[in-house]
Amino acid sequence: MPSQSRQRSEGPRRGGWMVMGKRGRPSALDVCGVLAVFLSLFPSVSPQCKILKCNSEFWASTSSSGPEEEFCTALRAYNNCVRRTARTCRGDLAYHSAQHGIEDLMSQHNCSKEGPTSQPRPRTPLPPAPPPLPPDSQERSDGPEVCHYERAHPNYTHCGFFGDPHLRTFGDDFQTCKVEGAWPLIHNKYLSVQVTNTPVLPGSSATATSKLTIIFKNFQECVDQKMYHAETDELPSAFADGSKNGGERHGANALRVVEKVPGQHVEIQARYIGTTVVVRQVGRYLTFAVRMPEEVVRSVEEDDNQDLYLCLHGCPANQRIDFKKVVGGSGGFSYRAAKAKCKERLPVEDLYFQSCVFDLLSSGDINFTMAAYYALEDVKMLHSNSKRYHIFDKDAFANVATSHLMTRCVLFNVLAVLLGCALAL
């Protein structure tokens, strides 16, 4: 993106919380509005993580306007509180967003990290939320040049997350994982994605995605910070604030939510970073797929431990499931029946086909057949290399078939011996 490199370098170093369109003292409503959204959208924060308490205390201490010194004092107190949660909140999306937001605000208002801290004051009620923004207008359809990602031959990458769950990383590694609870999929300078996975069956190690939160961070004159939140039976056609684009900036339409099938299929187009996100609900669970330029994927913060983000480095070793060992499950499907059912939608016996078989064996939920099918369809739409649509592990289920054959052989031999003994008698 040569034409944008100079302009990007002149903007703020981080893309976290910029609660204003212009530099200057933020109003209490700006700060509280952002924090109110955080408080409502992160129910998955663990009981040990106290980040929401830090957010609410900062909200209380900035509930009324005051001198710049008071704002910096409150910001330092907020920073100290967030730092104390590092051990229990590491990897939580709300925690990382708070970190970046504090650094942005300190930089914008020339606040020193050293100095007095304040105690929170009583919180005053927030005024009613403003009405939703009007539909995209023609006047804002042509934003600044910086709001359109342009390169001669961009190197696009793909990440997908679906089913029980299965992960295809930006490097085309294919894994099956446990990852119960809240886990970050993506976290870079431009956006963050977090999923929450719940067990498919009581006591099962197989999980599926029931919640998804995406934060698009503000970017120069293009877009305001926007959040998209979906969960089972709630697949919105707009961002959390009711808008369908990037806000009030001139390049707002460089970020858009497009509803493809109500309640089932949503596409988010972020043209300013050359990124497309697809979110679906299939059965009771959500699927996620993204197409993103490699330079956006690699635009990580210097002090972030990127090993935590699944789309970049995959699931931790202790969270991976070896689906070669799954012979049958509690869902009532035999290996042969599961294979026949998946063959109806997935004729090529690649890893998507094999993940479908695994899901039917482990859960018995027929909807996972369609989850694997749509995941492959999203690859065909989003992946830039048609030769990499299908990826294979030829031995993935060979052990399953072999184990079935060996079991039958052993039983046959035992019966033969018993029969021989009976005849001898």
Buried (B, 14 or more C-beta within 10 A) or exposed (E): BEEBEEBBEEBBEBBBBBBBEEEEEBBBBBBBBBBBBBBEBBEBBEEEBBBBEBBBBBBBBBBEEBEEEBBBBBBBBBBEBBEEBEEBBEBBBBBBBBBBBBBBBBEBBEBEEEEEBBEBBEBEEBEEEEEEBEEBEEEBEEBBEBBBBEEEEBEBBBBBBBBBBBBBBBEBEBBBBBBBEBBBBBBBBBBBBBBBBBBBBEEBBBBBBBBBBBBBBBBBBBBBBBBBBBBBEEBBEBBBBEBBBBBEBBBBBBBBBEBEEEEEBBBBBBBBBBBBBBBBBBBEBBBBBBBBBEBBBBBBBEEBEEEBBBBBBBBBEEBBBEBBEBBBBEBEBBBEBBBEBBBEBBEEBBBBBBBBBBBBBBBBBEBBBBBBBBBBBBBEEBBBEEEEBBEEEEEBBEBBEEBBEEEEEEEEEEEEEEEEEEEEE
